[in-house]
Amino acid sequence: MALYYDLPIYKDTYRLLRATSVLIQNFPRDQKYAIGQEMRTEIKEMVRCIFRANQTLDKDPWLIRFAEQLEFLKLDFRTCVDDRLITPEQQANAWEFIDSIGKQLNGWKNSLNKNSAGPTLFDNPS
């Protein structure tokens, strides 16, 4: 088992946290502590889910929670654009991280499903 901080999904999530923190610095004070803090909390929860999923055999609950947090974060970024707290270009940059993280999450879930599936009718018994 790899250390959680060596996983590419962790590294990208941490980069997203750092990039989001930079964006939030330019928010008006009230938004910085409202939606900005919420966004940081969601990303930190995603990091917690990576840690927990990496430490346990039953990864599904943590990966499901990770996916939920990722969706909430997407909504926050959309709201920030609608409220003109960030530009569409800044959202697009964040989306690159989010897409990469989402693909890695799906890959992790698919590898678990592949490894947990028993033999099928089409498997070669050799």
VMD Tcl script that builds the backbone (N, CA, C; Angstrom):
set m [mol new atoms 378]
animate dup $m
set s [atomselect $m all]
$s set {name element resname resid chain x y z} {
  {N N MET 1 A 0.849 -1.176 0.000}
  {CA C MET 1 A 0.000 0.000 0.000}
  {C C MET 1 A 0.895 1.239 0.000}
  {N N ALA 2 A 0.620 2.143 -0.892}
  {CA C ALA 2 A 1.385 3.388 -1.007}
  {C C ALA 2 A 0.984 4.342 0.114}
  {N N LEU 3 A 1.892 5.216 0.472}
  {CA C LEU 3 A 1.555 6.266 1.415}
  {C C LEU 3 A 0.622 7.242 0.719}
  {N N TYR 4 A -0.379 7.711 1.448}
  {CA C TYR 4 A -1.405 8.542 0.815}
  {C C TYR 4 A -0.812 9.780 0.155}
  {N N TYR 5 A 0.226 10.360 0.738}
  {CA C TYR 5 A 0.783 11.586 0.178}
  {C C TYR 5 A 1.655 11.341 -1.050}
  {N N ASP 6 A 1.873 10.069 -1.398}
  {CA C ASP 6 A 2.576 9.741 -2.636}
  {C C ASP 6 A 1.613 9.476 -3.793}
  {N N LEU 7 A 0.322 9.379 -3.501}
  {CA C LEU 7 A -0.671 9.091 -4.532}
  {C C LEU 7 A -0.884 10.306 -5.433}
  {N N PRO 8 A -0.966 10.096 -6.748}
  {CA C PRO 8 A -1.217 11.229 -7.654}
  {C C PRO 8 A -2.517 11.975 -7.340}
  {N N ILE 9 A -3.547 11.271 -6.885}
  {CA C ILE 9 A -4.810 11.940 -6.571}
  {C C ILE 9 A -4.634 12.870 -5.378}
  {N N TYR 10 A -3.809 12.477 -4.426}
  {CA C TYR 10 A -3.518 13.358 -3.290}
  {C C TYR 10 A -2.756 14.592 -3.762}
  {N N LYS 11 A -1.753 14.383 -4.582}
  {CA C LYS 11 A -0.925 15.495 -5.054}
  {C C LYS 11 A -1.765 16.510 -5.825}
  {N N ASP 12 A -2.658 16.031 -6.687}
  {CA C ASP 12 A -3.514 16.949 -7.447}
  {C C ASP 12 A -4.523 17.649 -6.545}
  {N N THR 13 A -5.044 16.935 -5.561}
  {CA C THR 13 A -5.990 17.547 -4.625}
  {C C THR 13 A -5.292 18.619 -3.799}
  {N N TYR 14 A -4.063 18.362 -3.394}
  {CA C TYR 14 A -3.304 19.367 -2.648}
  {C C TYR 14 A -3.018 20.593 -3.523}
  {N N ARG 15 A -2.673 20.354 -4.787}
  {CA C ARG 15 A -2.451 21.490 -5.712}
  {C C ARG 15 A -3.732 22.313 -5.874}
  {N N LEU 16 A -4.864 21.620 -5.929}
  {CA C LEU 16 A -6.147 22.318 -6.022}
  {C C LEU 16 A -6.381 23.157 -4.765}
  {N N LEU 17 A -6.044 22.624 -3.606}
  {CA C LEU 17 A -6.185 23.378 -2.360}
  {C C LEU 17 A -5.337 24.646 -2.395}
  {N N ARG 18 A -4.105 24.523 -2.836}
  {CA C ARG 18 A -3.210 25.686 -2.901}
  {C C ARG 18 A -3.724 26.719 -3.913}
  {N N ALA 19 A -4.128 26.253 -5.089}
  {CA C ALA 19 A -4.636 27.167 -6.119}
  {C C ALA 19 A -5.914 27.862 -5.651}
  {N N THR 20 A -6.775 27.124 -4.978}
  {CA C THR 20 A -8.023 27.699 -4.468}
  {C C THR 20 A -7.733 28.733 -3.389}
  {N N SER 21 A -6.771 28.453 -2.540}
  {CA C SER 21 A -6.396 29.416 -1.497}
  {C C SER 21 A -5.925 30.735 -2.097}
  {N N VAL 22 A -5.185 30.655 -3.191}
  {CA C VAL 22 A -4.722 31.872 -3.870}
  {C C VAL 22 A -5.918 32.649 -4.430}
  {N N LEU 23 A -6.857 31.941 -5.050}
  {CA C LEU 23 A -8.051 32.609 -5.585}
  {C C LEU 23 A -8.848 33.299 -4.485}
  {N N ILE 24 A -8.994 32.614 -3.377}
  {CA C ILE 24 A -9.826 33.115 -2.281}
  {C C ILE 24 A -9.246 34.390 -1.679}
  {N N GLN 25 A -7.947 34.580 -1.762}
  {CA C GLN 25 A -7.328 35.783 -1.204}
  {C C GLN 25 A -7.885 37.057 -1.832}
  {N N ASN 26 A -8.375 36.956 -3.067}
  {CA C ASN 26 A -8.908 38.128 -3.764}
  {C C ASN 26 A -10.412 38.313 -3.573}
  {N N PHE 27 A -11.056 37.430 -2.818}
  {CA C PHE 27 A -12.487 37.567 -2.562}
  {C C PHE 27 A -12.723 38.741 -1.610}
  {N N PRO 28 A -13.899 39.370 -1.714}
  {CA C PRO 28 A -14.267 40.351 -0.687}
  {C C PRO 28 A -14.307 39.664 0.683}
  {N N ARG 29 A -14.071 40.439 1.728}
  {CA C ARG 29 A -13.942 39.876 3.071}
  {C C ARG 29 A -15.097 38.946 3.449}
  {N N ASP 30 A -16.325 39.353 3.209}
  {CA C ASP 30 A -17.461 38.519 3.615}
  {C C ASP 30 A -17.492 37.203 2.842}
  {N N GLN 31 A -17.151 37.228 1.568}
  {CA C GLN 31 A -17.151 36.012 0.761}
  {C C GLN 31 A -15.939 35.127 1.084}
  {N N LYS 32 A -14.841 35.764 1.468}
  {CA C LYS 32 A -13.627 35.024 1.813}
  {C C LYS 32 A -13.903 34.075 2.973}
  {N N TYR 33 A -14.682 34.539 3.926}
  {CA C TYR 33 A -14.940 33.734 5.114}
  {C C TYR 33 A -16.219 32.920 5.006}
  {N N ALA 34 A -16.989 33.152 3.984}
  {CA C ALA 34 A -18.201 32.349 3.784}
  {C C ALA 34 A -17.896 31.238 2.782}
  {N N ILE 35 A -18.004 31.557 1.510}
  {CA C ILE 35 A -17.803 30.527 0.482}
  {C C ILE 35 A -16.341 30.100 0.388}
  {N N GLY 36 A -15.426 31.020 0.624}
  {CA C GLY 36 A -14.007 30.676 0.545}
  {C C GLY 36 A -13.617 29.624 1.573}
  {N N GLN 37 A -14.052 29.829 2.799}
  {CA C GLN 37 A -13.735 28.857 3.847}
  {C C GLN 37 A -14.425 27.522 3.571}
  {N N GLU 38 A -15.628 27.586 3.033}
  {CA C GLU 38 A -16.352 26.357 2.685}
  {C C GLU 38 A -15.588 25.558 1.624}
  {N N MET 39 A -15.062 26.255 0.650}
  {CA C MET 39 A -14.303 25.574 -0.413}
  {C C MET 39 A -13.049 24.913 0.153}
  {N N ARG 40 A -12.340 25.621 1.013}
  {CA C ARG 40 A -11.147 25.033 1.643}
  {C C ARG 40 A -11.519 23.806 2.468}
  {N N THR 41 A -12.610 23.899 3.198}
  {CA C THR 41 A -13.055 22.786 4.040}
  {C C THR 41 A -13.409 21.576 3.184}
  {N N GLU 42 A -14.083 21.808 2.061}
  {CA C GLU 42 A -14.444 20.703 1.176}
  {C C GLU 42 A -13.199 20.003 0.626}
  {N N ILE 43 A -12.208 20.784 0.235}
  {CA C ILE 43 A -10.991 20.175 -0.312}
  {C C ILE 43 A -10.233 19.433 0.784}
  {N N LYS 44 A -10.193 19.989 1.978}
  {CA C LYS 44 A -9.536 19.288 3.086}
  {C C LYS 44 A -10.265 17.993 3.415}
  {N N GLU 45 A -11.574 17.992 3.296}
  {CA C GLU 45 A -12.336 16.756 3.506}
  {C C GLU 45 A -11.993 15.730 2.421}
  {N N MET 46 A -11.753 16.203 1.206}
  {CA C MET 46 A -11.334 15.301 0.134}
  {C C MET 46 A -9.992 14.661 0.479}
  {N N VAL 47 A -9.071 15.437 1.029}
  {CA C VAL 47 A -7.778 14.894 1.448}
  {C C VAL 47 A -7.984 13.853 2.545}
  {N N ARG 48 A -8.865 14.153 3.481}
  {CA C ARG 48 A -9.165 13.190 4.554}
  {C C ARG 48 A -9.708 11.889 3.977}
  {N N CYS 49 A -10.558 11.990 2.979}
  {CA C CYS 49 A -11.121 10.789 2.343}
  {C C CYS 49 A -10.042 9.961 1.650}
  {N N ILE 50 A -9.083 10.635 1.018}
  {CA C ILE 50 A -7.974 9.914 0.385}
  {C C ILE 50 A -7.200 9.155 1.442}
  {N N PHE 51 A -6.889 9.825 2.545}
  {CA C PHE 51 A -6.164 9.182 3.633}
  {C C PHE 51 A -6.923 7.970 4.155}
  {N N ARG 52 A -8.212 8.153 4.437}
  {CA C ARG 52 A -9.013 7.062 5.007}
  {C C ARG 52 A -9.170 5.909 4.026}
  {N N ALA 53 A -9.424 6.224 2.765}
  {CA C ALA 53 A -9.583 5.167 1.758}
  {C C ALA 53 A -8.295 4.379 1.591}
  {N N ASN 54 A -7.180 5.044 1.694}
  {CA C ASN 54 A -5.889 4.384 1.538}
  {C C ASN 54 A -5.557 3.496 2.736}
  {N N GLN 55 A -6.169 3.767 3.894}
  {CA C GLN 55 A -5.845 3.046 5.122}
  {C C GLN 55 A -6.762 1.861 5.406}
  {N N THR 56 A -7.854 1.724 4.681}
  {CA C THR 56 A -8.845 0.709 5.019}
  {C C THR 56 A -9.092 -0.238 3.858}
  {N N LEU 57 A -9.613 -1.399 4.179}
  {CA C LEU 57 A -9.969 -2.350 3.127}
  {C C LEU 57 A -11.279 -1.963 2.447}
  {N N ASP 58 A -12.219 -1.400 3.219}
  {CA C ASP 58 A -13.510 -0.986 2.669}
  {C C ASP 58 A -13.410 0.474 2.227}
  {N N LYS 59 A -12.974 0.669 1.016}
  {CA C LYS 59 A -12.704 2.002 0.497}
  {C C LYS 59 A -13.952 2.710 -0.020}
  {N N ASP 60 A -14.983 1.951 -0.357}
  {CA C ASP 60 A -16.167 2.525 -0.992}
  {C C ASP 60 A -16.772 3.716 -0.256}
  {N N PRO 61 A -17.012 3.628 1.062}
  {CA C PRO 61 A -17.637 4.794 1.720}
  {C C PRO 61 A -16.799 6.064 1.606}
  {N N TRP 62 A -15.489 5.912 1.662}
  {CA C TRP 62 A -14.622 7.082 1.594}
  {C C TRP 62 A -14.545 7.631 0.182}
  {N N LEU 63 A -14.562 6.763 -0.814}
  {CA C LEU 63 A -14.522 7.227 -2.201}
  {C C LEU 63 A -15.847 7.869 -2.600}
  {N N ILE 64 A -16.940 7.355 -2.062}
  {CA C ILE 64 A -18.254 7.963 -2.305}
  {C C ILE 64 A -18.296 9.360 -1.692}
  {N N ARG 65 A -17.809 9.471 -0.470}
  {CA C ARG 65 A -17.772 10.784 0.192}
  {C C ARG 65 A -16.860 11.752 -0.577}
  {N N PHE 66 A -15.739 11.248 -1.060}
  {CA C PHE 66 A -14.832 12.060 -1.862}
  {C C PHE 66 A -15.565 12.599 -3.092}
  {N N ALA 67 A -16.298 11.731 -3.783}
  {CA C ALA 67 A -17.038 12.138 -4.983}
  {C C ALA 67 A -18.090 13.198 -4.648}
  {N N GLU 68 A -18.742 13.048 -3.498}
  {CA C GLU 68 A -19.734 14.044 -3.077}
  {C C GLU 68 A -19.071 15.399 -2.855}
  {N N GLN 69 A -17.947 15.406 -2.163}
  {CA C GLN 69 A -17.239 16.651 -1.898}
  {C C GLN 69 A -16.784 17.307 -3.195}
  {N N LEU 70 A -16.358 16.487 -4.141}
  {CA C LEU 70 A -15.929 17.018 -5.434}
  {C C LEU 70 A -17.095 17.704 -6.151}
  {N N GLU 71 A -18.272 17.110 -6.073}
  {CA C GLU 71 A -19.457 17.719 -6.697}
  {C C GLU 71 A -19.834 19.022 -6.012}
  {N N PHE 72 A -19.761 19.060 -4.677}
  {CA C PHE 72 A -20.051 20.300 -3.950}
  {C C PHE 72 A -19.056 21.390 -4.343}
  {N N LEU 73 A -17.806 20.996 -4.519}
  {CA C LEU 73 A -16.778 21.956 -4.905}
  {C C LEU 73 A -17.047 22.519 -6.301}
  {N N LYS 74 A -17.488 21.671 -7.216}
  {CA C LYS 74 A -17.846 22.143 -8.554}
  {C C LYS 74 A -18.949 23.200 -8.474}
  {N N LEU 75 A -19.932 22.924 -7.633}
  {CA C LEU 75 A -21.029 23.875 -7.449}
  {C C LEU 75 A -20.506 25.195 -6.894}
  {N N ASP 76 A -19.591 25.125 -5.950}
  {CA C ASP 76 A -19.014 26.357 -5.387}
  {C C ASP 76 A -18.285 27.164 -6.453}
  {N N PHE 77 A -17.522 26.500 -7.313}
  {CA C PHE 77 A -16.821 27.220 -8.370}
  {C C PHE 77 A -17.810 27.868 -9.340}
  {N N ARG 78 A -18.894 27.161 -9.660}
  {CA C ARG 78 A -19.913 27.755 -10.544}
  {C C ARG 78 A -20.526 28.994 -9.894}
  {N N THR 79 A -20.814 28.877 -8.609}
  {CA C THR 79 A -21.388 29.999 -7.873}
  {C C THR 79 A -20.433 31.186 -7.855}
  {N N CYS 80 A -19.154 30.902 -7.687}
  {CA C CYS 80 A -18.152 31.982 -7.684}
  {C C CYS 80 A -18.116 32.719 -9.014}
  {N N VAL 81 A -18.264 31.998 -10.107}
  {CA C VAL 81 A -18.299 32.658 -11.415}
  {C C VAL 81 A -19.573 33.481 -11.541}
  {N N ASP 82 A -20.702 32.890 -11.149}
  {CA C ASP 82 A -21.975 33.617 -11.237}
  {C C ASP 82 A -21.965 34.884 -10.387}
  {N N ASP 83 A -21.303 34.823 -9.234}
  {CA C ASP 83 A -21.225 35.980 -8.345}
  {C C ASP 83 A -20.058 36.903 -8.685}
  {N N ARG 84 A -19.347 36.571 -9.768}
  {CA C ARG 84 A -18.211 37.364 -10.256}
  {C C ARG 84 A -17.069 37.481 -9.241}
  {N N LEU 85 A -16.893 36.403 -8.473}
  {CA C LEU 85 A -15.768 36.348 -7.543}
  {C C LEU 85 A -14.510 35.846 -8.248}
  {N N ILE 86 A -14.719 35.030 -9.274}
  {CA C ILE 86 A -13.616 34.565 -10.115}
  {C C ILE 86 A -14.051 34.685 -11.570}
  {N N THR 87 A -13.085 34.687 -12.456}
  {CA C THR 87 A -13.384 34.789 -13.882}
  {C C THR 87 A -13.639 33.387 -14.449}
  {N N PRO 88 A -14.291 33.317 -15.602}
  {CA C PRO 88 A -14.456 32.010 -16.248}
  {C C PRO 88 A -13.111 31.334 -16.541}
  {N N GLU 89 A -12.082 32.130 -16.810}
  {CA C GLU 89 A -10.754 31.553 -17.063}
  {C C GLU 89 A -10.191 30.905 -15.800}
  {N N GLN 90 A -10.401 31.550 -14.668}
  {CA C GLN 90 A -9.944 30.971 -13.408}
  {C C GLN 90 A -10.712 29.685 -13.093}
  {N N GLN 91 A -12.000 29.692 -13.424}
  {CA C GLN 91 A -12.790 28.479 -13.235}
  {C C GLN 91 A -12.266 27.369 -14.141}
  {N N ALA 92 A -11.925 27.705 -15.368}
  {CA C ALA 92 A -11.406 26.708 -16.307}
  {C C ALA 92 A -10.108 26.098 -15.786}
  {N N ASN 93 A -9.252 26.931 -15.189}
  {CA C ASN 93 A -8.016 26.407 -14.607}
  {C C ASN 93 A -8.318 25.438 -13.469}
  {N N ALA 94 A -9.277 25.797 -12.635}
  {CA C ALA 94 A -9.664 24.905 -11.538}
  {C C ALA 94 A -10.269 23.615 -12.090}
  {N N TRP 95 A -11.022 23.741 -13.177}
  {CA C TRP 95 A -11.661 22.580 -13.792}
  {C C TRP 95 A -10.637 21.555 -14.272}
  {N N GLU 96 A -9.469 22.021 -14.699}
  {CA C GLU 96 A -8.424 21.090 -15.115}
  {C C GLU 96 A -8.016 20.199 -13.954}
  {N N PHE 97 A -7.828 20.784 -12.782}
  {CA C PHE 97 A -7.530 19.995 -11.582}
  {C C PHE 97 A -8.683 19.055 -11.261}
  {N N ILE 98 A -9.884 19.600 -11.288}
  {CA C ILE 98 A -11.071 18.827 -10.905}
  {C C ILE 98 A -11.280 17.660 -11.858}
  {N N ASP 99 A -11.105 17.882 -13.157}
  {CA C ASP 99 A -11.237 16.787 -14.127}
  {C C ASP 99 A -10.197 15.706 -13.890}
  {N N SER 100 A -8.968 16.114 -13.656}
  {CA C SER 100 A -7.898 15.156 -13.398}
  {C C SER 100 A -8.192 14.344 -12.140}
  {N N ILE 101 A -8.633 15.020 -11.100}
  {CA C ILE 101 A -8.965 14.341 -9.848}
  {C C ILE 101 A -10.133 13.386 -10.054}
  {N N GLY 102 A -11.146 13.818 -10.790}
  {CA C GLY 102 A -12.305 12.967 -11.062}
  {C C GLY 102 A -11.931 11.712 -11.838}
  {N N LYS 103 A -11.047 11.855 -12.819}
  {CA C LYS 103 A -10.597 10.689 -13.590}
  {C C LYS 103 A -9.822 9.720 -12.710}
  {N N GLN 104 A -8.978 10.262 -11.837}
  {CA C GLN 104 A -8.221 9.395 -10.936}
  {C C GLN 104 A -9.145 8.685 -9.951}
  {N N LEU 105 A -10.156 9.395 -9.472}
  {CA C LEU 105 A -11.134 8.789 -8.570}
  {C C LEU 105 A -11.856 7.642 -9.266}
  {N N ASN 106 A -12.298 7.868 -10.503}
  {CA C ASN 106 A -12.979 6.803 -11.248}
  {C C ASN 106 A -12.050 5.625 -11.502}
  {N N GLY 107 A -10.790 5.905 -11.789}
  {CA C GLY 107 A -9.827 4.828 -11.967}
  {C C GLY 107 A -9.644 4.013 -10.698}
  {N N TRP 108 A -9.600 4.688 -9.563}
  {CA C TRP 108 A -9.455 4.006 -8.275}
  {C C TRP 108 A -10.674 3.121 -8.021}
  {N N LYS 109 A -11.867 3.677 -8.258}
  {CA C LYS 109 A -13.099 2.894 -8.054}
  {C C LYS 109 A -13.151 1.707 -9.016}
  {N N ASN 110 A -12.777 1.924 -10.270}
  {CA C ASN 110 A -12.799 0.832 -11.247}
  {C C ASN 110 A -11.804 -0.260 -10.887}
  {N N SER 111 A -10.643 0.121 -10.377}
  {CA C SER 111 A -9.662 -0.903 -9.992}
  {C C SER 111 A -10.172 -1.716 -8.819}
  {N N LEU 112 A -10.919 -1.107 -7.927}
  {CA C LEU 112 A -11.493 -1.847 -6.801}
  {C C LEU 112 A -12.556 -2.816 -7.289}
  {N N ASN 113 A -13.390 -2.355 -8.221}
  {CA C ASN 113 A -14.434 -3.220 -8.757}
  {C C ASN 113 A -13.839 -4.394 -9.518}
  {N N LYS 114 A -12.773 -4.135 -10.251}
  {CA C LYS 114 A -12.115 -5.187 -11.024}
  {C C LYS 114 A -11.482 -6.226 -10.093}
  {N N ASN 115 A -10.839 -5.743 -9.035}
  {CA C ASN 115 A -10.169 -6.645 -8.099}
  {C C ASN 115 A -11.138 -7.411 -7.222}
  {N N SER 116 A -12.303 -6.849 -6.949}
  {CA C SER 116 A -13.242 -7.517 -6.058}
  {C C SER 116 A -14.190 -8.449 -6.797}
  {N N ALA 117 A -14.251 -8.336 -8.098}
  {CA C ALA 117 A -15.155 -9.185 -8.869}
  {C C ALA 117 A -14.612 -10.608 -8.911}
  {N N GLY 118 A -15.491 -11.534 -8.717}
  {CA C GLY 118 A -15.098 -12.937 -8.799}
  {C C GLY 118 A -14.983 -13.368 -10.244}
  {N N PRO 119 A -14.632 -14.635 -10.471}
  {CA C PRO 119 A -14.509 -15.123 -11.838}
  {C C PRO 119 A -15.854 -15.056 -12.560}
  {N N THR 120 A -15.781 -14.797 -13.832}
  {CA C THR 120 A -16.998 -14.752 -14.648}
  {C C THR 120 A -17.009 -15.953 -15.583}
  {N N LEU 121 A -18.080 -16.101 -16.279}
  {CA C LEU 121 A -18.255 -17.197 -17.214}
  {C C LEU 121 A -17.193 -17.183 -18.294}
  {N N PHE 122 A -16.676 -15.996 -18.627}
  {CA C PHE 122 A -15.746 -15.872 -19.725}
  {C C PHE 122 A -14.278 -15.939 -19.297}
  {N N ASP 123 A -14.013 -16.034 -17.990}
  {CA C ASP 123 A -12.632 -16.119 -17.521}
  {C C ASP 123 A -12.017 -17.455 -17.864}
  {N N ASN 124 A -10.749 -17.432 -18.221}
  {CA C ASN 124 A -10.005 -18.648 -18.507}
  {C C ASN 124 A -9.524 -19.240 -17.174}
  {N N PRO 125 A -9.883 -20.484 -16.850}
  {CA C PRO 125 A -9.548 -21.039 -15.535}
  {C C PRO 125 A -8.077 -21.387 -15.362}
  {N N SER 126 A -7.217 -21.153 -16.334}
  {CA C SER 126 A -5.806 -21.556 -16.203}
  {C C SER 126 A -5.032 -20.723 -15.291}
}
mol reanalyze $m
mol bondsrecalc $m
mol representation Tube
mol addrep $m
